[in-house]
Amino acid sequence: MRNDESTSQSAQAEAAEREAAKQRILAQAEAERVPVDDMTRAVPDRRWRRDQR
């Protein structure tokens, strides 16, 4: 019975550690996320049109 309790506690501790790590990764990803509005938009290169004239 004692062994089952310690196994259960270690499994719970591992699950809690995994969840904490997941939350840290998600928080870091959110902090590094760049909103779409802030991204530089591609500007079409129209130099080839000037060369054709």
C-alpha positions in Angstrom: 0.0 0.0 0.0 2.8 2.4 0.9 4.5 1.7 -2.4 1.4 2.6 -4.4 1.1 5.9 -2.6 4.7 6.9 -3.4 4.2 5.8 -7.0 1.0 7.8 -7.2 2.7 10.9 -5.7 5.7 10.7 -8.0 3.3 10.3 -11.0 1.4 13.4 -9.8 4.6 15.3 -9.4 5.7 14.4 -12.9 2.4 15.5 -14.3 2.6 18.8 -12.4 6.1 19.4 -13.7 5.0 18.6 -17.3 2.1 21.0 -17.0 4.3 23.7 -15.5 6.8 23.3 -18.4 4.0 23.4 -20.9 2.8 26.7 -19.4 6.3 28.2 -19.5 6.7 27.3 -23.1 3.2 28.7 -24.0 4.0 31.9 -22.1 7.3 32.3 -23.9 5.7 31.7 -27.3 3.0 34.2 -26.6 5.6 36.8 -25.5 7.6 36.2 -28.7 4.5 36.3 -31.0 4.4 39.1 -33.5 0.9 40.4 -34.3 0.0 40.3 -38.0 -0.5 44.0 -38.1 3.2 44.5 -37.0 4.6 42.3 -39.7 6.2 44.0 -42.7 4.1 43.4 -45.8 5.8 42.3 -49.0 6.1 45.1 -51.5 5.9 43.9 -55.1 9.0 44.5 -57.1 8.0 46.6 -60.1 11.5 47.2 -61.5 10.9 44.8 -64.3 8.1 47.0 -65.6 10.4 50.0 -65.8 12.9 47.9 -67.8 10.2 47.1 -70.4 9.5 50.7 -71.3 
